[in-house]
Amino acid sequence: MVEQDNKECIVRLKERYAEIFKPELGTVKGVTAKLHLKDNIRPVFQKARPVPYALRPTVEKELKKMKDQGIIQPVEVSNWATPITLTLTMFIPLRVSYIDLLMIFNALYLFYSLTN
């Protein structure tokens, strides 16, 4: 009985907040975030890892998809860079891990500010 009530509650929540539970990628609009770097941090630029020749078309397709979705954008020059990481599994043909978040978190103060 309790399990059924929970399922119904979840269904109602998904219906009520359908905008949040859409399967596609969402974005935050009208808010600007400012990241505060620690004073002693220097930019880190890591070289790209080689992509196996057989995977290049698939990787290029995935990167184009990410660009079209607004997840990534091309830049001409940057002092910061981390290589992408490729993961192949039996269930997901290819997953591109975007960046090394540990490097970024170590460079940031543990506070943030959001402004409208």
SENU-411564 format. One line per field, with one value per residue: residue in three letters; y, z, x of N, C-alpha, C, CB in turn; chain; residue number from 1. Coordinates in nm, 2 decimals, m for minus. Glycine has a CB too. Example, Ala and Ser with C-alpha at 12.3 -4.5 7.8 and 13.67 -1.06 7.14 Angstrom:
2
res: ALA  SER;
n.py: m0.57  m0.22;
n.pz: 0.78  0.71;
n.px: 1.32  1.28;
ca.py: m0.45  m0.11;
ca.pz: 0.78  0.71;
ca.px: 1.23  1.37;
c.py: m0.33  0.00;
c.pz: 0.78  0.79;
c.px: 1.32  1.29;
cb.py: m0.45  m0.06;
cb.pz: 0.90  0.57;
cb.px: 1.13  1.41;
chain: A  A;
n: 1  2;
//
This chain:
116
res: MET  VAL  GLU  GLN  ASP  ASN  LYS  GLU  CYS  ILE  VAL  ARG  LEU  LYS  GLU  ARG  TYR  ALA  GLU  ILE  PHE  LYS  PRO  GLU  LEU  GLY  THR  VAL  LYS  GLY  VAL  THR  ALA  LYS  LEU  HIS  LEU  LYS  ASP  ASN  ILE  ARG  PRO  VAL  PHE  GLN  LYS  ALA  ARG  PRO  VAL  PRO  TYR  ALA  LEU  ARG  PRO  THR  VAL  GLU  LYS  GLU  LEU  LYS  LYS  MET  LYS  ASP  GLN  GLY  ILE  ILE  GLN  PRO  VAL  GLU  VAL  SER  ASN  TRP  ALA  THR  PRO  ILE  THR  LEU  THR  LEU  THR  MET  PHE  ILE  PRO  LEU  ARG  VAL  SER  TYR  ILE  ASP  LEU  LEU  MET  ILE  PHE  ASN  ALA  LEU  TYR  LEU  PHE  TYR  SER  LEU  THR  ASN;
n.py: m0.12  0.13  0.15  0.18  0.42  0.59  0.56  0.68  0.94  1.02  1.01  1.22  1.44  1.45  1.51  1.76  1.92  1.91  2.05  2.05  1.78  1.71  1.51  1.62  1.82  2.08  2.44  2.72  3.04  3.39  3.43  3.51  3.36  3.39  3.29  3.25  3.25  3.11  3.29  3.20  3.04  2.91  2.90  2.58  2.38  2.10  1.86  1.73  1.40  1.12  1.01  0.71  0.60  0.46  0.55  0.81  0.93  0.89  1.03  1.29  1.33  1.32  1.54  1.74  1.73  1.80  2.06  2.17  2.16  2.35  2.29  2.28  2.50  2.62  2.75  2.98  3.03  2.94  2.95  2.75  2.40  2.08  1.73  1.54  1.25  0.92  0.68  0.36  0.13  m0.17  m0.11  0.16  0.32  0.52  0.74  1.07  1.21  1.53  1.72  1.75  1.78  1.80  1.94  2.20  2.24  2.25  2.49  2.68  2.90  2.80  2.92  3.09  3.32  3.44  3.64  3.83;
n.pz: 0.00  0.09  m0.09  m0.34  m0.29  m0.28  m0.55  m0.69  m0.58  m0.69  m0.96  m0.97  m0.89  m1.10  m1.31  m1.22  m1.21  m1.47  m1.65  m1.53  m1.52  m1.78  m2.05  m2.20  m2.20  m1.96  m1.90  m1.71  m1.70  m1.70  m1.48  m1.36  m1.29  m1.09  m1.06  m0.82  m0.82  m0.64  m0.49  m0.54  m0.76  m1.07  m1.42  m1.57  m1.83  m2.00  m2.23  m2.51  m2.52  m2.72  m2.97  m3.05  m3.39  m3.50  m3.35  m3.40  m3.58  m3.43  m3.20  m3.29  m3.38  m3.14  m3.00  m3.17  m3.13  m2.86  m2.88  m3.03  m2.85  m2.67  m2.47  m2.49  m2.63  m2.91  m2.88  m2.96  m2.82  m2.50  m2.16  m1.99  m1.99  m2.02  m2.10  m2.29  m2.18  m2.28  m2.26  m2.31  m2.31  m2.27  m2.27  m2.33  m2.62  m2.66  m2.43  m2.36  m2.13  m1.99  m1.86  m1.63  m1.33  m1.08  m1.09  m1.14  m0.91  m0.71  m0.77  m0.71  m0.48  m0.20  m0.22  m0.38  m0.60  m0.71  m0.94  m1.06;
n.px: 0.08  0.19  0.40  0.26  0.14  0.36  0.45  0.24  0.26  0.51  0.44  0.26  0.42  0.60  0.42  0.33  0.56  0.66  0.83  1.08  1.14  1.19  1.33  1.54  1.84  1.86  1.87  1.99  1.85  1.89  2.05  2.37  2.67  2.96  3.28  3.53  3.87  4.14  4.41  4.67  4.67  4.77  4.70  4.61  4.71  4.64  4.76  4.58  4.45  4.53  4.29  4.15  4.18  3.96  3.75  3.72  3.52  3.29  3.34  3.37  3.11  2.97  3.09  3.00  2.73  2.72  2.81  2.60  2.40  2.47  2.65  2.92  3.16  3.35  3.68  3.94  4.19  4.31  4.41  4.35  4.29  4.16  4.19  3.95  3.77  3.72  3.46  3.38  3.11  2.92  2.65  2.62  2.72  2.92  3.06  3.14  3.34  3.35  3.53  3.81  3.70  3.81  4.05  3.95  3.79  3.98  4.10  3.92  3.76  3.55  3.30  3.04  2.88  2.57  2.41  2.13;
ca.py: 0.00  0.24  0.16  0.23  0.56  0.65  0.57  0.78  1.07  1.04  1.05  1.36  1.53  1.46  1.59  1.90  1.98  1.84  2.13  2.01  1.64  1.68  1.43  1.69  1.91  2.21  2.55  2.83  3.16  3.51  3.43  3.50  3.31  3.44  3.20  3.32  3.17  3.13  3.38  3.13  2.94  2.94  2.82  2.45  2.34  1.97  1.82  1.63  1.26  1.07  0.94  0.60  0.63  0.40  0.62  0.96  0.98  0.89  1.13  1.41  1.34  1.35  1.68  1.83  1.72  1.88  2.20  2.21  2.17  2.46  2.23  2.32  2.60  2.63  2.87  2.98  3.02  2.93  2.91  2.64  2.30  1.94  1.64  1.46  1.11  0.84  0.56  0.26  0.02  m0.26  m0.05  0.30  0.30  0.61  0.85  1.16  1.29  1.66  1.79  1.71  1.88  1.81  2.05  2.32  2.26  2.29  2.63  2.78  2.92  2.72  3.00  3.13  3.43  3.44  3.77  3.84;
ca.pz: 0.00  0.10  m0.22  m0.44  m0.26  m0.33  m0.70  m0.73  m0.55  m0.78  m1.09  m0.95  m0.89  m1.24  m1.39  m1.17  m1.24  m1.60  m1.71  m1.46  m1.55  m1.93  m2.07  m2.26  m2.11  m1.92  m1.87  m1.62  m1.77  m1.62  m1.37  m1.39  m1.19  m1.09  m0.99  m0.76  m0.81  m0.53  m0.53  m0.58  m0.87  m1.21  m1.52  m1.61  m1.97  m2.02  m2.37  m2.55  m2.53  m2.86  m2.98  m3.15  m3.52  m3.53  m3.27  m3.43  m3.63  m3.32  m3.10  m3.36  m3.38  m3.00  m2.97  m3.25  m3.05  m2.73  m2.92  m3.07  m2.72  m2.59  m2.35  m2.51  m2.74  m2.95  m2.85  m3.03  m2.73  m2.36  m2.07  m1.91  m2.08  m1.97  m2.21  m2.27  m2.15  m2.35  m2.19  m2.39  m2.23  m2.34  m2.28  m2.39  m2.72  m2.63  m2.34  m2.35  m2.01  m2.04  m1.80  m1.50  m1.23  m0.96  m1.12  m1.13  m0.77  m0.64  m0.81  m0.67  m0.34  m0.18  m0.22  m0.52  m0.60  m0.82  m0.96  m1.16;
ca.px: 0.00  0.28  0.48  0.17  0.12  0.49  0.45  0.14  0.31  0.61  0.38  0.20  0.53  0.65  0.32  0.32  0.69  0.70  0.94  1.20  1.17  1.20  1.45  1.65  1.93  1.80  1.96  1.95  1.85  1.86  2.14  2.51  2.76  3.10  3.37  3.64  3.99  4.23  4.51  4.80  4.64  4.81  4.62  4.67  4.68  4.68  4.75  4.48  4.49  4.50  4.17  4.17  4.13  3.83  3.65  3.72  3.39  3.19  3.38  3.34  2.96  2.93  3.13  2.91  2.60  2.74  2.82  2.46  2.32  2.52  2.73  3.06  3.18  3.49  3.76  4.07  4.30  4.28  4.51  4.30  4.24  4.17  4.15  3.82  3.79  3.62  3.42  3.30  3.05  2.83  2.52  2.63  2.82  3.04  3.03  3.25  3.35  3.38  3.65  3.86  3.65  3.90  4.14  3.87  3.75  4.10  4.14  3.82  3.72  3.44  3.18  3.00  2.78  2.48  2.34  2.03;
c.py: 0.13  0.26  0.21  0.38  0.64  0.67  0.67  0.92  1.11  1.08  1.19  1.46  1.56  1.53  1.73  1.98  1.92  1.92  2.08  1.87  1.61  1.60  1.50  1.78  2.04  2.32  2.65  2.96  3.28  3.52  3.42  3.45  3.36  3.35  3.27  3.22  3.21  3.21  3.31  3.03  2.99  2.85  2.69  2.42  2.20  1.93  1.72  1.49  1.21  0.99  0.83  0.63  0.58  0.47  0.76  1.00  0.99  1.00  1.27  1.44  1.38  1.49  1.78  1.84  1.81  2.03  2.25  2.23  2.28  2.41  2.28  2.43  2.61  2.76  2.86  2.96  3.02  2.89  2.79  2.53  2.16  1.85  1.58  1.32  1.03  0.72  0.48  0.16  m0.06  m0.19  0.09  0.29  0.39  0.72  0.94  1.23  1.42  1.71  1.72  1.81  1.90  1.93  2.18  2.35  2.30  2.43  2.73  2.79  2.84  2.81  3.04  3.25  3.43  3.58  3.76  3.95;
c.pz: 0.00  m0.03  m0.33  m0.42  m0.31  m0.48  m0.75  m0.70  m0.65  m0.92  m1.08  m0.95  m1.03  m1.33  m1.35  m1.21  m1.37  m1.66  m1.65  m1.50  m1.70  m1.95  m2.13  m2.16  m2.08  m1.90  m1.77  m1.69  m1.67  m1.49  m1.42  m1.27  m1.20  m1.00  m0.94  m0.74  m0.69  m0.58  m0.59  m0.69  m1.00  m1.30  m1.55  m1.75  m1.99  m2.17  m2.39  m2.55  m2.67  m2.86  m3.08  m3.28  m3.55  m3.46  m3.31  m3.49  m3.52  m3.23  m3.17  m3.36  m3.24  m2.96  m3.05  m3.18  m2.93  m2.77  m2.96  m2.95  m2.63  m2.47  m2.36  m2.62  m2.78  m2.91  m2.93  m2.94  m2.59  m2.28  m1.99  m2.01  m2.01  m2.09  m2.18  m2.24  m2.21  m2.27  m2.29  m2.30  m2.32  m2.37  m2.35  m2.49  m2.69  m2.53  m2.34  m2.22  m2.04  m1.99  m1.67  m1.40  m1.11  m0.97  m1.10  m0.98  m0.69  m0.66  m0.75  m0.52  m0.32  m0.16  m0.36  m0.50  m0.73  m0.83  m1.07  m1.26;
c.px: 0.09  0.35  0.39  0.15  0.24  0.49  0.36  0.19  0.42  0.55  0.32  0.31  0.58  0.55  0.32  0.45  0.75  0.82  1.07  1.24  1.17  1.33  1.57  1.73  1.86  1.91  1.90  1.96  1.83  1.95  2.28  2.59  2.89  3.18  3.49  3.76  4.07  4.35  4.64  4.78  4.69  4.73  4.69  4.62  4.73  4.66  4.63  4.53  4.46  4.37  4.19  4.11  3.99  3.72  3.63  3.58  3.29  3.21  3.34  3.19  2.91  2.97  3.04  2.77  2.61  2.74  2.68  2.37  2.36  2.61  2.87  3.06  3.32  3.56  3.89  4.19  4.25  4.40  4.48  4.25  4.26  4.13  4.01  3.86  3.68  3.59  3.33  3.24  2.96  2.69  2.51  2.74  2.95  2.99  3.16  3.24  3.41  3.51  3.69  3.81  3.73  4.00  4.07  3.84  3.86  4.14  4.04  3.80  3.59  3.31  3.15  2.90  2.70  2.42  2.24  2.06;
cb.py: 0.00  0.23  0.01  0.15  0.58  0.57  0.43  0.76  1.06  0.92  0.94  1.36  1.49  1.32  1.52  1.90  1.97  1.84  2.28  2.02  1.56  1.81  1.31  1.77  1.93  2.20  2.62  2.83  3.17  3.52  3.31  3.64  3.15  3.59  3.08  3.37  3.19  3.00  3.47  3.06  2.91  2.92  2.90  2.34  2.44  1.87  1.76  1.67  1.17  0.98  1.04  0.46  0.57  0.25  0.61  0.99  0.89  0.75  1.13  1.41  1.21  1.25  1.70  1.78  1.58  1.84  2.22  2.11  2.04  2.54  2.08  2.21  2.74  2.61  2.88  3.12  3.15  2.83  3.03  2.68  2.30  1.91  1.54  1.47  1.08  0.80  0.59  0.20  0.08  m0.39  m0.04  0.41  0.34  0.66  0.81  1.27  1.21  1.75  1.94  1.69  1.83  1.68  2.04  2.32  2.14  2.19  2.64  2.73  3.07  2.63  3.12  3.02  3.57  3.33  3.88  3.86;
cb.pz: 0.12  0.21  m0.26  m0.43  m0.11  m0.28  m0.75  m0.65  m0.40  m0.80  m1.12  m0.82  m0.79  m1.30  m1.36  m1.02  m1.13  m1.70  m1.68  m1.31  m1.48  m2.01  m2.16  m2.37  m2.18  m1.80  m2.00  m1.49  m1.88  m1.58  m1.27  m1.44  m1.19  m1.03  m1.09  m0.62  m0.94  m0.47  m0.42  m0.46  m0.87  m1.23  m1.65  m1.50  m2.08  m1.93  m2.42  m2.69  m2.42  m2.91  m3.04  m3.09  m3.62  m3.48  m3.13  m3.53  m3.75  m3.25  m3.07  m3.50  m3.42  m2.90  m3.01  m3.39  m3.02  m2.66  m3.05  m3.17  m2.65  m2.54  m2.35  m2.54  m2.70  m3.10  m2.69  m3.10  m2.75  m2.34  m1.97  m1.82  m2.21  m1.84  m2.23  m2.40  m1.99  m2.50  m2.06  m2.51  m2.11  m2.27  m2.14  m2.28  m2.86  m2.75  m2.20  m2.47  m1.90  m2.00  m1.79  m1.50  m1.19  m0.94  m1.26  m1.22  m0.72  m0.67  m0.95  m0.73  m0.30  m0.06  m0.12  m0.60  m0.58  m0.82  m0.98  m1.10;
cb.px: m0.09  0.37  0.53  0.04  0.09  0.61  0.41  0.01  0.37  0.70  0.27  0.12  0.64  0.68  0.18  0.31  0.79  0.59  0.91  1.19  1.07  1.20  1.41  1.61  2.06  1.72  2.00  2.03  1.74  1.72  2.11  2.56  2.76  3.11  3.41  3.60  4.07  4.28  4.55  4.86  4.49  4.96  4.60  4.62  4.73  4.60  4.88  4.42  4.41  4.62  4.05  4.12  4.23  3.83  3.68  3.82  3.34  3.19  3.53  3.39  2.90  2.99  3.27  2.89  2.56  2.86  2.91  2.40  2.32  2.41  2.72  3.15  3.12  3.50  3.79  4.08  4.39  4.16  4.54  4.18  4.31  4.09  4.25  3.73  3.79  3.67  3.35  3.38  2.97  2.81  2.46  2.65  2.77  3.10  2.99  3.25  3.43  3.28  3.62  4.01  3.51  3.98  4.20  3.75  3.68  4.22  4.15  3.68  3.70  3.46  3.19  2.93  2.85  2.38  2.44  1.89;
chain: A  A  A  A  A  A  A  A  A  A  A  A  A  A  A  A  A  A  A  A  A  A  A  A  A  A  A  A  A  A  A  A  A  A  A  A  A  A  A  A  A  A  A  A  A  A  A  A  A  A  A  A  A  A  A  A  A  A  A  A  A  A  A  A  A  A  A  A  A  A  A  A  A  A  A  A  A  A  A  A  A  A  A  A  A  A  A  A  A  A  A  A  A  A  A  A  A  A  A  A  A  A  A  A  A  A  A  A  A  A  A  A  A  A  A  A;
n: 1  2  3  4  5  6  7  8  9  10  11  12  13  14  15  16  17  18  19  20  21  22  23  24  25  26  27  28  29  30  31  32  33  34  35  36  37  38  39  40  41  42  43  44  45  46  47  48  49  50  51  52  53  54  55  56  57  58  59  60  61  62  63  64  65  66  67  68  69  70  71  72  73  74  75  76  77  78  79  80  81  82  83  84  85  86  87  88  89  90  91  92  93  94  95  96  97  98  99  100  101  102  103  104  105  106  107  108  109  110  111  112  113  114  115  116;
//
